[in-house]
Amino acid sequence: MGAGLAALGAAAFLVSLDRSIFAPLLPAIAHDLQTTIGEAGLAVTAYVVPYGLFQLFYGPVADRAGKIAVVRWAVLVFAAGTALCGLAQGILVLDLLRALTGACAAAVIPLSLAYIGDVVPYGRRQGTVATLMGVTSLGTALSTAVGGIVGNFLSWRALFGFYGVCSLLVTLALFLVPGESRGRRGQASAPAVEGGSTSWERYRQVLRSGPARALYLLVGLEGLFVQGGFTYLGAYLQARFGLDYLGIGLLLAAYGAASVVASRLLPRLLPLVREEGLILGGGLLLAGGFFVLAPLPDWRLFPLSMVAMGVGFSFFHSTLQVRATELVPALRGTSVALFAFSLFLGAGVGTAAMGWLVSTAGYVPLVLVCGAGMLLVTGAARLTW
């Protein structure tokens, strides 16, 4: 179990590195490929929409073949696609390669969560999920910081090549990890699956649950407002304060660093505030982090927003994740796959919508819409808990 979680954690770390790279580098990519910020931002949509859609493929396959077995091959293709992104000579080619890597990256984090659900009892699961979130948040923090450094002194192309090589090393580690036992794959101890075993029948059984449908709607809206808005915060810093890529990357890294710290505090906070408190407090911090950016007079105050949002995301999102692992224990891979599908479908739609909003109205309406949206999502989430 330890070796499997370590290898999956390393893969999740690299996926989060890759997924977060565009925020500090968006202006550099747009300039190099001679396109607009909004069009360059569509490369994020090209990544996150396949990321969400392919959950529908990986979940049922992993329930049958094993989580680690599926992740191995997905990460191998992901490594090749990530390296090739550094050679793209036009925005269309970059969009296509990001779609490929997004489709492959889709296997990693949701199947890691499903694997945790298989091997870790529910009472200890929030702490283990929080550790995985800490790993991914560390990837986000390093990605924005390193992205800023590379964008400032070298090239965004070099960064994609470096990630590709690192991903190949993680692929080797995954192939050295033994696969799951039959019992873990099929969850023999869980109640039997109704209505056969085809993929669509599995999805129908999960979606019969009212709590499952409510959870998927909440996480989809979270992706729309949080991830959709965060994509453009690097460009916001450059447009408002004229910062260089290094400064942008380091400032955005505060978000990931705060998530790492918060993930370590979660196991201690949970008995005190329970899941309801984490949902309410985390959602309010996310909303507040967006709101304070509207009147921001000095870039030195920007890290305060990032810390609030990083802590808020750790509290809010990890609570949704843990609930997703227990929706239908017999179909954990499928349940978590639908969860991730909803999150990244929302993020893809949100990135495109927020790009249009930035292009037509500017950055202040962007942060106000995202803050107001998260207030509504938090209120709805609290009512369902």
TACORJO-V774706 format. One record per pair of residues at least 6 apart in sequence whose C-alpha atoms are under 8 Angstrom apart, sorted by the first residue. I is the first residue (numbers start at 1). J is the second residue. D is the distance in Angstrom with one decimal. If there is no record, write none. Layout:
i=[I;I]
j=[J;J]
d=[D;D]
This chain:
i=[1;3;4;4;4;4;5;5;7;7;7;7;8;8;8;8;8;9;9;9;10;11;11;11;11;11;12;12;12;12;12;12;13;13;13;13;14;14;14;14;15;15;15;15;16;16;16;16;16;17;17;17;17;17;18;18;18;18;19;20;20;20;21;21;21;21;22;22;22;23;23;23;23;23;23;23;24;24;24;24;24;24;24;24;24;25;25;25;25;25;25;26;26;26;26;26;27;27;28;28;29;29;30;30;30;30;33;33;33;35;37;37;38;38;38;38;38;40;41;41;41;41;41;42;42;42;43;43;43;43;44;44;44;44;45;45;45;45;45;46;46;46;46;46;46;47;47;47;47;47;47;47;47;48;48;48;48;48;48;49;49;49;49;49;49;49;50;50;50;50;50;51;51;51;51;51;51;51;51;52;52;52;52;52;52;52;52;53;53;53;54;54;54;54;54;55;55;55;55;55;55;55;56;56;56;56;58;58;58;58;58;58;59;59;59;59;59;59;59;60;60;60;60;60;61;62;62;62;62;62;63;63;63;63;63;63;64;64;65;66;66;66;66;67;67;67;67;67;67;67;68;68;68;68;69;70;71;71;71;71;72;72;72;73;74;74;74;74;75;75;75;75;75;75;76;76;76;77;77;78;78;78;78;78;78;78;79;79;79;79;79;79;79;80;80;81;81;81;81;81;82;82;82;82;82;82;82;83;83;83;83;83;83;84;84;84;85;85;85;85;85;85;86;86;86;86;86;86;87;88;110;110;110;110;111;111;111;113;113;113;113;114;114;114;114;116;116;116;117;117;117;117;118;118;118;119;120;125;126;126;126;126;126;127;127;129;129;129;130;130;130;130;130;130;131;131;133;133;133;133;133;134;134;134;134;134;135;137;137;137;137;138;138;138;138;139;140;140;141;141;141;141;141;141;142;142;143;143;144;144;144;144;144;145;145;145;145;145;145;145;146;147;147;147;147;147;148;148;148;148;148;148;149;149;149;150;150;150;150;151;151;152;152;152;183;186;187;187;188;190;190;191;191;192;193;193;193;194;195;196;202;202;203;203;206;206;206;206;206;206;207;211;212;212;214;215;215;215;216;216;216;216;217;218;218;218;219;219;219;219;219;219;220;220;220;220;220;220;221;221;221;222;222;222;222;222;223;223;223;223;223;223;224;224;224;224;224;224;224;224;225;225;225;225;225;225;225;226;226;226;226;227;227;227;228;228;228;228;228;228;228;228;228;229;229;229;229;229;229;231;232;234;234;234;236;237;237;237;238;238;241;241;251;251;251;252;252;254;254;254;254;255;255;255;255;255;255;255;256;257;257;258;258;258;258;258;259;259;259;259;259;259;261;262;262;262;262;263;263;266;270;275;276;276;278;278;278;279;279;279;279;279;279;280;280;280;280;280;281;281;281;282;282;282;282;282;282;283;283;283;283;283;283;283;284;284;284;284;285;285;285;285;286;286;286;286;286;286;286;287;287;287;287;287;287;287;288;288;288;288;289;289;289;289;289;289;290;290;290;290;290;290;291;291;291;292;293;293;293;293;294;294;294;294;294;296;321;324;324;324;325;325;325;326;327;328;354;357;357;357;358;358]
j=[119;177;68;174;177;178;112;116;170;173;174;177;68;108;109;112;174;112;132;135;170;75;108;167;170;171;108;109;112;132;135;136;135;136;138;139;139;163;166;167;105;108;136;139;136;137;139;140;143;136;139;140;142;143;82;143;160;163;140;140;143;144;140;143;144;147;41;44;231;144;230;231;232;233;234;235;144;147;148;234;235;245;248;249;252;147;148;151;156;234;245;37;40;41;234;235;37;235;151;156;40;156;36;37;39;40;89;90;91;91;235;355;352;355;356;358;359;91;231;232;351;352;355;95;351;352;91;94;95;98;98;231;348;351;347;348;349;351;352;95;96;98;99;102;348;95;98;99;100;101;102;103;348;99;102;344;345;347;348;99;102;344;345;347;348;349;99;100;102;103;106;99;102;103;104;105;106;341;344;103;106;340;341;342;343;344;345;103;341;345;103;104;106;107;341;106;107;110;337;338;340;341;334;337;338;341;70;106;107;333;334;337;111;333;334;335;336;337;338;199;202;331;333;334;70;69;70;111;185;333;185;186;331;332;333;334;185;186;185;179;180;184;185;111;112;114;115;180;185;333;111;174;179;180;179;107;107;108;111;174;171;174;175;171;104;105;107;108;104;105;108;167;168;171;167;168;171;101;104;100;101;102;104;105;164;167;101;163;164;165;166;167;168;164;168;97;98;100;101;164;97;98;101;160;161;163;164;160;161;162;163;164;165;97;160;161;94;97;98;157;160;161;156;157;158;159;160;161;157;94;333;336;337;340;333;336;337;129;321;325;336;325;332;333;336;125;128;129;125;325;326;332;184;187;332;184;128;322;266;267;318;319;322;266;267;318;321;322;263;264;266;267;314;318;263;264;259;260;263;314;318;259;260;261;263;264;260;256;257;259;260;256;257;259;260;256;253;256;252;253;254;255;256;257;253;256;249;253;248;249;250;252;253;246;248;249;250;251;252;253;249;156;159;245;246;249;245;246;247;248;249;250;245;246;249;156;158;159;246;245;246;244;245;246;189;330;329;330;330;329;330;329;330;330;202;330;331;205;201;202;331;334;334;335;212;327;328;331;334;335;213;327;324;327;384;320;324;339;338;339;342;343;342;377;380;381;317;320;339;342;343;346;342;343;344;345;346;347;343;346;377;343;346;347;374;377;343;344;345;346;347;350;343;345;346;347;348;349;350;351;347;350;369;370;371;373;374;286;347;370;374;347;350;351;346;347;348;349;350;351;352;353;354;350;351;354;366;367;370;351;355;248;249;252;363;243;248;299;244;248;298;299;302;303;306;303;306;303;306;307;310;303;306;307;308;309;310;311;310;307;310;306;307;308;310;311;307;310;311;312;313;314;311;310;311;314;315;314;315;315;278;319;382;385;315;316;319;315;316;319;378;381;382;316;378;379;381;382;312;315;316;311;312;313;314;315;316;312;313;316;374;375;377;378;312;374;375;378;308;309;311;312;308;309;310;312;313;371;374;309;370;371;372;373;374;375;305;308;309;371;304;305;306;308;309;371;305;309;367;368;370;371;367;368;371;305;302;305;364;367;363;364;365;367;368;302;339;335;336;339;332;335;336;332;335;335;366;363;365;366;365;366]
d=[7.3;6.5;7.4;7.8;6.1;7.6;7.5;7.7;7.2;6.3;5.7;7.5;7.7;7.1;8.0;6.1;7.4;7.6;6.4;6.8;6.6;7.5;6.6;7.4;6.2;7.9;5.9;5.6;7.9;7.8;7.4;6.1;5.7;4.9;7.4;5.1;6.6;7.4;7.8;6.7;6.2;7.5;7.9;7.9;5.3;7.3;5.2;5.6;7.9;7.7;4.7;5.4;7.1;4.9;7.9;7.3;7.9;7.2;7.9;5.6;6.1;6.7;7.9;5.6;6.1;6.2;8.0;7.2;7.2;7.1;7.5;5.1;6.4;6.9;5.3;7.5;5.8;6.2;5.7;5.1;7.5;6.3;5.9;5.2;7.6;6.5;6.8;6.3;6.8;7.8;7.0;6.7;6.6;7.0;7.4;6.8;6.4;6.4;6.9;7.4;6.9;7.2;5.6;5.8;7.8;5.5;7.0;5.8;6.3;7.7;7.8;7.9;8.0;5.0;6.8;7.7;6.6;7.1;7.6;8.0;7.1;7.4;6.7;7.5;7.3;6.3;7.7;7.0;4.9;6.6;7.7;8.0;7.2;7.1;7.6;4.5;7.2;6.1;6.5;5.6;7.2;6.0;4.9;7.7;7.6;7.5;4.9;4.6;7.5;7.0;4.5;7.4;7.9;7.7;6.0;5.4;6.9;6.6;5.3;7.8;7.7;6.1;5.4;7.7;5.2;7.9;6.0;7.7;5.7;4.8;7.7;7.8;4.6;4.8;7.3;6.6;4.6;7.2;6.4;7.9;6.7;6.0;3.8;6.6;7.0;4.7;5.3;7.7;5.7;7.3;5.7;7.9;6.2;7.8;7.4;6.1;6.8;7.9;4.6;6.4;6.6;5.4;7.5;6.2;6.6;7.1;7.4;7.9;6.1;8.0;7.9;7.1;7.3;4.6;4.2;7.5;7.3;5.0;7.8;5.7;7.4;7.9;6.4;5.3;7.6;7.8;6.2;7.5;7.5;6.2;5.6;6.1;6.8;7.4;5.5;7.1;6.1;6.5;6.8;7.0;6.0;7.9;5.2;5.6;7.3;7.6;6.4;7.6;7.5;7.9;7.9;7.3;6.0;7.2;6.2;7.2;5.7;5.8;7.6;7.9;6.1;5.6;6.3;7.9;4.8;6.8;6.5;7.9;6.4;6.7;7.7;7.1;7.9;6.0;7.5;6.5;5.8;7.4;6.6;7.4;4.9;7.8;5.4;6.3;7.9;7.6;7.9;7.5;4.6;7.0;7.9;5.0;5.7;6.2;8.0;6.0;7.5;6.6;5.5;7.5;7.5;7.6;6.3;5.8;6.9;6.8;5.1;5.4;4.3;7.2;6.8;4.3;7.2;7.3;7.6;7.2;6.0;6.0;7.2;7.2;6.2;7.6;7.3;4.0;6.4;7.4;5.1;5.7;6.8;5.4;7.7;5.7;5.9;6.3;6.4;7.4;7.5;7.0;7.9;7.0;7.3;6.3;5.7;5.3;6.3;7.3;7.4;7.4;7.2;5.7;7.5;7.3;6.1;7.3;7.9;7.6;7.8;7.1;7.8;6.9;7.5;7.6;6.2;6.8;5.2;6.9;7.7;7.0;4.9;7.0;6.8;7.9;7.7;6.4;6.3;7.0;7.8;7.4;6.6;7.2;7.3;6.4;4.4;7.5;5.4;7.3;7.2;4.7;6.9;5.7;5.6;5.7;6.3;7.7;6.0;7.5;7.1;5.3;7.3;4.1;6.7;6.7;4.1;5.6;6.6;7.8;8.0;7.7;7.9;4.5;6.6;6.0;5.4;7.1;8.0;4.3;4.6;7.8;7.3;5.5;7.0;7.3;7.2;7.8;7.7;6.1;4.6;4.0;6.8;6.2;4.1;6.8;6.8;4.8;7.1;6.4;7.7;6.8;7.8;5.8;7.1;6.9;5.2;5.5;7.8;7.2;7.6;5.8;7.9;6.2;5.1;7.8;6.0;6.7;7.7;6.5;7.6;7.3;6.5;7.9;7.2;7.1;6.8;7.9;6.9;7.7;6.5;7.7;7.8;6.4;6.1;7.8;7.7;6.4;7.8;7.2;7.6;7.7;7.3;5.6;5.7;7.6;7.1;6.5;7.8;6.7;7.9;7.4;7.2;6.3;5.2;7.8;4.6;4.4;7.0;6.7;4.5;7.3;7.5;5.9;6.9;7.0;7.3;8.0;6.9;7.0;5.0;6.2;7.6;4.8;4.3;7.1;7.8;8.0;4.4;4.5;7.2;6.4;4.1;7.2;7.5;6.3;7.9;4.9;7.7;6.3;6.6;7.7;7.8;6.7;7.6;5.5;7.3;7.3;8.0;5.2;7.1;7.5;4.2;4.1;7.6;7.8;6.2;7.2;6.9;6.3;6.8;6.9;6.3;6.9;7.6;5.8;7.6;7.3;6.4;6.3;6.7;7.6;6.9;7.5;8.0;6.7;7.1;6.0;7.8;7.5;6.8;6.0;5.6;5.9;7.6;7.7;4.5;5.4;7.9;6.4;4.4;7.9;6.0;7.8;7.4;7.7;5.2;7.8;5.0;5.5;7.8;4.5;5.1;8.0;7.0;5.4;7.9;7.9;5.4;6.2;7.4;6.1;7.7;7.4;7.6;6.4;6.6;6.3;5.2;6.0;7.1;6.5;4.8;6.8;7.0;7.1;6.6;7.6;6.2;7.7;8.0;6.3;6.9;7.5;7.6;6.9;3.7;6.1;7.3;4.9;4.6;6.0;7.4;5.9;6.5;6.9;7.7;5.1;7.2;7.6;6.6;7.0;5.3;5.8;7.3;4.9;6.5;4.5;7.7;5.1;6.5;7.2;6.9;7.8;7.2;4.2;6.7;7.7;5.2;5.8;7.7;7.5;7.8;6.5;7.8;4.4;6.7;5.5;5.3;7.5;7.0;7.8;5.2;6.7;6.5;5.0;6.2;5.8;5.5;6.7;7.3;7.1;7.7;6.7;8.0;5.1;8.0;6.3;6.8;7.5;8.0;6.5;5.8;6.7;6.0;7.0;6.1;7.2;6.7;6.5;6.5;8.0;7.5;6.4;7.8;6.4]
